[in-house]
Amino acid sequence: MATTVNINREETDSFYRYKMPLMTAKVEGRGNGIKTVIPNMVEVSRALNRPPAYVTKYLGMELGAQVQMYPADERYIVNGQHEAERFQSLLDGFIKKFVLCPSCKNPETKIKVKKKAIEMRCGACGFQYSPPPHKLGTYIMNNPPDGGGEKSKSSKADRRAAKATKASSGTAGDHDARDAEVDAMAGGGDDPEGAEEEEDDWAVDTSEAAVRARTAELGGGVTHLTYTDDLEKSMSERLEIFNAFVVEGLKKPKLPQREVIKEAERLDCKEKGGMVLAHNLLLEGDVIAQLAKYQGLFQRFTIESDKAQKYLLGAMEKLIEQRPEVLPKTAHLFKQLYDLDIIDEEAFVKWAKKPSKKNVGSELAMQIHANAKPFIEWLTTAEEESSEDDGGAEFVEETTTEPADEDTAGAAGEDDDAESDVDIDDM
């Protein structure tokens, strides 16, 4: 029988009736791909009456590590090597903030998302309160327990309402319906409980037989390479392997999106994997239509990852360089990325601060920023009006080709972070 402890570990009474199992940890992989699986996350979360995704996200936020969640398989992972004792210590903080009633100290609380706030009510004493501020609060509001709450993703919907005209036909219902379509397109959404999700195996089978079977089917640059061998390669080499995988997948009647996501996770290259997708999926045809077609796939690479969104914006600059006819439609392209929830407004605002010559030449970078200016102004103006409840703002696309001041672009390149990037053209 698993060892249990008091949920409130400050309570020393041996007859304390609120118990939970001690967290366990299992380290898998090595090198850049090392990760820690929490085998009994479901049991721990059930004892706390909280979704496993909340606990996993909290641990990842406190450790500054990315997390992977596969609800259908009851598999919850925190990247990096961590001890069970460390998890248990951090869990005490989660319990204090999001489980224990501050009045009676009992863990009989329930969470409810209402409008733009999280409300908690204690079933033992009836005390109602809001949890202390924490980054997890945003995740809870976007992912209410059991899909509850008065409006799912209300903050995003409110911002959209401020940016739309009064004649806009978009509704909260349409938004929710589109979210369901996103889940279907990418084979399941980011629902913490995995409700309505297909019972597919999302875990990567790392046995030699499984790797041989997968590489024999898709071929390309991954032939004869094992799971651990690939993780020991450089990021550039792993992206080349991933690129070959996507190219082979596109030869099939339908791109196997689930397998693409699995392969990016296996190679630990999701942050930059969006660049590979942009290069292969958007280089031909209608860019706007292609983004809509692969919306769910792109979302799986950029959701809750500032770096992934930054890299994808860089890939959009490279795409414009390769397809000059897209330059006049830069504002429309960026709005599509925003409307499809692929890139957040914060990423656009940060990108717009100064042109960078990291991805394209300084002259083209300035032209791209100039053409994107109408969208950026619409985005920031509507955001201000939304916060002041002054009504909506209408986006009117303009075509601008005049470059900004050359000195501005020159200074921008000097301030870019020193992290090495990968040239997609070399793949």
C-alpha positions as CSV (number, residue, x, y, z in Angstrom):
1,M,0.0,0.0,0.0
2,A,1.3,3.4,-0.9
3,T,2.6,5.7,1.9
4,T,0.1,8.4,2.8
5,V,0.6,11.7,4.5
6,N,-1.7,14.5,5.8
7,I,-2.7,16.8,3.0
8,N,-1.9,19.7,5.4
9,R,1.5,18.6,6.5
10,E,1.6,21.2,9.2
11,E,-1.2,19.1,10.9
12,T,0.5,16.5,13.1
13,D,-2.6,14.7,14.3
14,S,-2.2,11.1,13.3
15,F,-6.0,10.8,13.1
16,Y,-6.3,13.7,10.7
17,R,-8.7,12.3,8.1
18,Y,-7.5,14.2,5.0
19,K,-4.8,12.0,3.5
20,M,-2.9,11.9,0.2
21,P,-0.3,9.5,-1.3
22,L,3.3,10.7,-1.3
23,M,4.4,11.8,-4.7
24,T,6.7,9.5,-6.7
25,A,9.1,10.4,-9.5
26,K,10.7,8.4,-12.3
27,V,13.5,9.8,-14.3
28,E,13.6,8.9,-18.0
29,G,16.0,9.7,-20.9
30,R,19.3,11.4,-20.6
31,G,21.1,14.5,-21.9
32,N,18.8,17.2,-23.4
33,G,15.9,14.8,-23.4
34,I,15.9,13.9,-19.7
35,K,12.5,14.2,-18.0
36,T,10.8,13.2,-14.8
37,V,7.5,11.2,-14.9
38,I,5.1,11.4,-11.9
39,P,3.5,8.0,-12.0
40,N,0.9,8.7,-9.3
41,M,-0.1,12.2,-10.3
42,V,-3.7,11.1,-10.8
43,E,-4.0,9.6,-7.4
44,V,-2.4,12.6,-5.7
45,S,-4.7,15.0,-7.6
46,R,-7.8,13.0,-6.8
47,A,-7.0,13.2,-3.1
48,L,-6.7,17.0,-3.5
49,N,-9.9,17.2,-5.6
50,R,-8.0,19.1,-8.3
51,P,-7.3,18.3,-12.0
52,P,-3.9,16.7,-12.5
53,A,-3.1,19.4,-15.1
54,Y,-3.3,22.1,-12.3
55,V,-0.8,20.3,-10.1
56,T,1.5,19.5,-13.1
57,K,1.4,23.1,-14.4
58,Y,2.1,24.5,-10.9
59,L,5.2,22.2,-10.5
60,G,6.5,23.3,-14.0
61,M,6.0,27.0,-13.2
62,E,7.8,26.7,-9.9
63,L,10.7,24.8,-11.4
64,G,10.8,26.9,-14.6
65,A,10.4,23.7,-16.6
66,Q,8.2,22.7,-19.5
67,V,5.6,20.0,-18.8
68,Q,3.9,17.4,-20.9
69,M,0.5,16.0,-20.2
70,Y,-1.2,12.9,-21.7
71,P,-4.5,12.6,-19.8
72,A,-5.7,9.6,-21.7
73,D,-2.6,7.7,-20.6
74,E,-2.6,9.2,-17.1
75,R,1.0,10.3,-17.9
76,Y,2.3,13.6,-16.5
77,I,5.9,14.7,-17.1
78,V,8.1,17.6,-16.0
79,N,11.2,18.2,-18.2
80,G,14.5,17.8,-16.4
81,Q,15.7,15.6,-13.5
82,H,13.8,16.2,-10.3
83,E,13.5,14.3,-7.0
84,A,10.2,13.2,-5.5
85,E,11.0,15.1,-2.3
86,R,11.3,18.3,-4.3
87,F,7.9,17.7,-5.9
88,Q,6.4,17.0,-2.5
89,S,7.8,20.2,-1.1
90,L,6.5,22.3,-4.0
91,L,3.1,20.5,-3.7
92,D,2.8,21.9,-0.2
93,G,2.8,25.4,-1.7
94,F,0.1,24.4,-4.2
95,I,-2.0,23.0,-1.4
96,K,-1.7,26.1,0.7
97,K,-2.6,28.4,-2.2
98,F,-5.2,26.4,-4.1
99,V,-6.6,23.7,-1.8
100,L,-6.7,24.6,1.9
101,C,-9.4,27.0,3.2
102,P,-7.7,30.0,4.8
103,S,-10.4,30.1,7.5
104,C,-10.8,26.5,8.8
105,K,-7.7,25.0,7.1
106,N,-9.7,22.1,5.7
107,P,-9.1,20.9,2.0
108,E,-12.8,20.8,1.2
109,T,-12.7,23.7,-1.2
110,K,-14.0,23.9,-4.7
111,I,-12.8,26.1,-7.6
112,K,-15.2,28.1,-9.8
113,V,-14.2,30.4,-12.6
114,K,-16.5,33.3,-12.9
115,K,-16.0,36.1,-15.4
116,K,-12.4,37.2,-14.9
117,A,-11.9,35.9,-11.4
118,I,-11.4,32.6,-9.6
119,E,-13.7,32.0,-6.7
120,M,-13.2,29.3,-4.1
121,R,-15.7,28.1,-1.6
122,C,-15.1,25.8,1.4
123,G,-17.6,23.0,1.8
124,A,-16.7,22.7,5.5
125,C,-17.2,26.2,6.8
126,G,-18.8,28.0,3.8
127,F,-16.0,30.6,3.5
128,Q,-15.8,32.2,0.1
129,Y,-12.6,33.8,-1.2
130,S,-10.1,34.2,-4.1
131,P,-6.8,32.4,-4.1
132,P,-3.6,34.5,-3.8
133,P,-2.1,35.8,-7.1
134,H,-0.1,33.2,-9.0
135,K,0.8,32.5,-12.7
136,L,-1.3,29.3,-12.4
137,G,-4.4,31.5,-12.0
138,T,-4.3,32.4,-15.7
139,Y,-4.2,28.7,-16.7
140,I,-7.1,27.9,-14.4
141,M,-9.2,30.7,-15.9
142,N,-8.5,29.4,-19.4
143,N,-9.1,25.8,-18.3
144,P,-11.9,25.8,-15.7
145,P,-12.3,22.6,-13.7
146,D,-14.5,20.1,-15.6
147,G,-14.9,22.7,-18.3
148,G,-17.0,24.8,-16.0
149,G,-17.1,28.5,-15.4
150,E,-19.4,31.0,-16.9
151,K,-17.3,31.5,-20.0
152,S,-14.4,29.4,-21.2
153,K,-11.4,31.5,-22.2
154,S,-13.3,34.6,-21.2
155,S,-10.3,37.0,-21.2
156,K,-9.4,36.1,-24.8
157,A,-13.1,36.4,-25.8
158,D,-13.4,39.8,-24.1
159,R,-10.3,41.1,-25.9
160,R,-11.6,39.8,-29.2
161,A,-14.9,41.6,-28.6
162,A,-13.1,44.9,-28.1
163,K,-11.2,44.4,-31.3
164,A,-14.2,43.5,-33.4
165,T,-16.7,45.9,-34.9
166,K,-20.3,46.1,-33.6
167,A,-21.3,44.3,-36.8
168,S,-19.0,41.4,-36.3
169,S,-20.7,38.1,-36.4
170,G,-18.2,36.3,-34.1
171,T,-19.8,35.0,-30.9
172,A,-18.6,33.2,-27.8
173,G,-20.4,30.1,-29.1
174,D,-18.6,30.3,-32.4
175,H,-15.3,30.7,-30.5
176,D,-16.0,27.6,-28.4
177,A,-17.1,25.6,-31.5
178,R,-13.9,26.6,-33.2
179,D,-11.8,25.5,-30.2
180,A,-13.5,22.1,-30.5
181,E,-12.5,22.0,-34.2
182,V,-8.9,22.8,-33.2
183,D,-8.9,19.8,-30.9
184,A,-10.1,17.6,-33.8
185,M,-7.6,18.9,-36.3
186,A,-4.6,18.2,-34.1
187,G,-6.1,15.1,-32.5
188,G,-7.1,16.5,-29.2
189,G,-6.8,19.8,-27.4
190,D,-5.0,21.0,-24.3
191,D,-8.0,20.0,-22.0
192,P,-6.4,19.1,-18.6
193,E,-8.9,16.3,-18.0
194,G,-8.8,15.0,-21.6
195,A,-12.6,14.7,-21.7
196,E,-14.0,13.6,-25.1
197,E,-10.4,12.9,-26.2
198,E,-9.8,9.8,-28.3
199,E,-8.2,6.9,-26.5
200,D,-5.0,7.1,-28.6
201,D,-1.6,6.4,-27.2
202,W,0.3,9.8,-27.2
203,A,3.3,8.4,-25.3
204,V,6.4,7.8,-27.5
205,D,7.4,4.1,-27.5
206,T,11.2,4.2,-27.4
207,S,11.9,0.5,-27.8
208,E,14.2,-0.4,-30.7
209,A,11.4,-2.3,-32.4
210,A,9.0,0.6,-32.3
211,V,11.6,3.1,-33.6
212,R,12.5,0.7,-36.5
213,A,8.8,0.4,-37.4
214,R,8.2,4.1,-37.3
215,T,11.4,4.9,-39.3
216,A,10.6,2.2,-41.8
217,E,7.2,3.7,-42.5
218,L,8.3,7.3,-42.8
219,G,12.0,6.8,-43.9
220,G,14.0,10.0,-44.4
221,G,16.7,11.3,-42.1
222,V,15.8,9.2,-39.1
223,T,16.7,5.8,-40.5
224,H,18.9,3.7,-38.2
225,L,18.9,6.3,-35.5
226,T,17.7,5.4,-32.0
227,Y,15.8,7.6,-29.5
228,T,18.8,8.3,-27.3
229,D,21.1,8.8,-30.3
230,D,18.9,11.5,-31.7
231,L,18.7,13.4,-28.4
232,E,22.5,13.6,-28.2
233,K,22.6,15.4,-31.6
234,S,22.7,19.2,-31.9
235,M,19.5,21.2,-32.3
236,S,20.3,21.9,-35.9
237,E,20.7,18.1,-36.6
238,R,17.5,17.3,-34.7
239,L,15.6,19.9,-36.8
240,E,16.9,18.4,-40.0
241,I,15.6,15.0,-38.8
242,F,12.3,16.6,-37.9
243,N,12.2,18.3,-41.3
244,A,12.7,15.0,-43.1
245,F,9.9,13.5,-41.1
246,V,7.5,16.3,-42.1
247,V,8.5,16.1,-45.7
248,E,7.8,12.3,-45.8
249,G,4.6,12.9,-43.9
250,L,3.4,15.3,-46.6
251,K,3.8,12.6,-49.2
252,K,0.9,10.7,-47.6
253,P,-2.7,11.4,-48.6
254,K,-3.1,13.2,-45.2
255,L,-0.4,14.6,-43.0
256,P,-0.2,12.5,-39.8
257,Q,-0.4,15.4,-37.4
258,R,-0.4,13.3,-34.2
259,E,2.8,11.7,-35.4
260,V,4.4,15.0,-36.3
261,I,3.7,16.3,-32.8
262,K,5.1,13.1,-31.2
263,E,8.3,13.3,-33.3
264,A,8.9,16.9,-32.3
265,E,8.5,15.9,-28.7
266,R,10.7,12.9,-29.2
267,L,13.4,15.1,-30.6
268,D,12.8,17.8,-28.0
269,C,12.6,20.5,-30.7
270,K,9.0,21.8,-30.4
271,E,10.2,25.4,-29.6
272,K,11.8,25.7,-33.1
273,G,9.7,23.0,-34.8
274,G,7.2,25.7,-35.8
275,M,9.8,27.1,-38.2
276,V,10.0,23.7,-40.0
277,L,6.2,23.6,-40.2
278,A,6.0,27.1,-41.7
279,H,8.7,26.2,-44.3
280,N,6.9,23.0,-45.4
281,L,3.2,24.0,-45.1
282,L,3.2,27.6,-46.1
283,L,5.8,27.9,-48.9
284,E,3.1,27.2,-51.5
285,G,-0.6,28.0,-52.0
286,D,-2.7,30.4,-50.0
287,V,-0.9,31.2,-46.8
288,I,-4.1,32.3,-45.0
289,A,-6.0,29.2,-46.0
290,Q,-3.0,26.9,-45.1
291,L,-2.8,28.5,-41.6
292,A,-6.5,27.8,-41.1
293,K,-6.1,24.2,-42.3
294,Y,-3.2,23.5,-40.0
295,Q,-4.4,25.7,-37.1
296,G,-4.5,23.0,-34.5
297,L,-1.0,21.7,-35.4
298,F,0.6,25.1,-35.2
299,Q,-1.1,25.7,-31.9
300,R,0.4,22.6,-30.4
301,F,3.8,24.0,-31.1
302,T,3.3,27.6,-29.9
303,I,0.7,27.4,-27.0
304,E,2.1,28.8,-23.8
305,S,5.6,29.1,-25.2
306,D,6.9,32.7,-25.8
307,K,10.0,31.4,-27.5
308,A,8.1,29.2,-29.9
309,Q,6.0,32.2,-30.9
310,K,9.1,34.3,-31.4
311,Y,10.7,31.7,-33.6
312,L,7.5,31.4,-35.7
313,L,7.4,35.1,-36.2
314,G,10.9,34.8,-37.5
315,A,9.8,32.1,-39.8
316,M,7.1,34.4,-41.1
317,E,9.7,37.0,-42.0
318,K,11.7,34.3,-43.8
319,L,8.5,33.2,-45.6
320,I,7.9,36.7,-46.8
321,E,11.5,36.8,-48.1
322,Q,10.9,33.6,-50.1
323,R,7.4,34.8,-51.2
324,P,7.6,38.5,-51.9
325,E,3.9,38.6,-53.0
326,V,3.0,38.1,-49.3
327,L,4.7,41.3,-48.2
328,P,1.8,43.7,-48.9
329,K,-0.5,41.3,-46.9
330,T,1.7,41.2,-43.8
331,A,-0.9,42.8,-41.6
332,H,-3.5,40.4,-42.8
333,L,-1.1,37.4,-42.3
334,F,-0.4,38.5,-38.7
335,K,-4.1,39.1,-37.9
336,Q,-4.7,35.5,-39.1
337,L,-2.0,34.2,-36.8
338,Y,-3.7,36.2,-33.9
339,D,-7.3,35.2,-34.7
340,L,-6.3,31.5,-34.9
341,D,-4.7,31.7,-31.4
342,I,-1.4,30.7,-32.9
343,I,0.5,33.8,-31.7
344,D,-0.5,36.0,-28.7
345,E,-0.7,39.7,-28.7
346,E,2.2,40.0,-26.3
347,A,4.5,38.2,-28.8
348,F,3.4,40.6,-31.6
349,V,4.0,43.7,-29.4
350,K,7.4,42.5,-28.4
351,W,8.3,41.7,-32.0
352,A,7.1,45.2,-33.1
353,K,9.5,47.1,-30.8
354,K,12.3,47.0,-33.3
355,P,13.2,45.4,-36.6
356,S,15.8,42.6,-36.5
357,K,18.1,41.5,-39.3
358,K,18.6,38.1,-37.7
359,N,16.1,36.4,-40.1
360,V,16.2,38.7,-43.2
361,G,18.1,41.7,-44.4
362,S,17.7,45.0,-42.6
363,E,15.9,46.6,-45.5
364,L,13.3,43.8,-45.8
365,A,12.9,43.7,-42.0
366,M,12.0,47.4,-42.0
367,Q,9.5,46.9,-44.9
368,I,7.9,44.0,-43.0
369,H,7.5,46.1,-39.9
370,A,6.1,49.0,-41.9
371,N,3.5,46.7,-43.5
372,A,2.6,45.2,-40.2
373,K,2.2,48.6,-38.5
374,P,-1.6,48.9,-39.2
375,F,-2.2,45.5,-37.4
376,I,0.1,46.4,-34.5
377,E,-1.6,49.8,-34.0
378,W,-5.0,48.1,-34.1
379,L,-3.8,45.5,-31.6
380,T,-2.4,47.9,-29.1
381,T,-5.2,50.5,-29.5
382,A,-8.0,47.9,-29.1
383,E,-6.2,46.5,-26.1
384,E,-6.2,49.9,-24.4
385,E,-9.8,50.5,-25.2
386,S,-10.7,47.0,-23.9
387,S,-9.0,47.7,-20.6
388,E,-11.0,51.0,-20.3
389,D,-14.3,49.4,-21.4
390,D,-14.7,52.1,-24.1
391,G,-15.9,49.8,-26.8
392,G,-14.5,48.2,-29.9
393,A,-11.8,49.1,-32.4
394,E,-11.9,48.2,-36.1
395,F,-9.0,46.7,-37.9
396,V,-8.5,48.2,-41.4
397,E,-5.7,46.7,-43.3
398,E,-3.4,49.1,-45.1
399,T,-0.6,48.5,-47.5
400,T,2.6,50.2,-46.5
401,T,5.9,49.6,-48.2
402,E,8.0,52.5,-47.1
403,P,10.9,51.3,-44.8
404,A,11.5,52.8,-41.4
405,D,14.6,54.7,-40.4
406,E,17.7,52.7,-41.4
407,D,19.4,53.5,-38.1
408,T,16.6,51.9,-36.2
409,A,17.1,48.6,-37.9
410,G,20.8,48.7,-37.4
411,A,20.5,49.2,-33.7
412,A,17.9,46.5,-33.5
413,G,20.2,43.8,-34.8
414,E,22.7,44.6,-32.0
415,D,20.2,43.9,-29.3
416,D,19.0,40.5,-30.5
417,D,19.6,37.7,-28.1
418,A,22.7,35.7,-28.7
419,E,21.0,32.3,-29.0
420,S,21.9,30.6,-32.2
421,D,19.2,30.1,-34.8
422,V,18.8,27.6,-37.6
423,D,18.6,28.5,-41.3
424,I,15.6,26.5,-42.7
425,D,17.0,26.9,-46.2
426,D,20.0,24.6,-45.3
427,M,17.7,21.6,-44.6
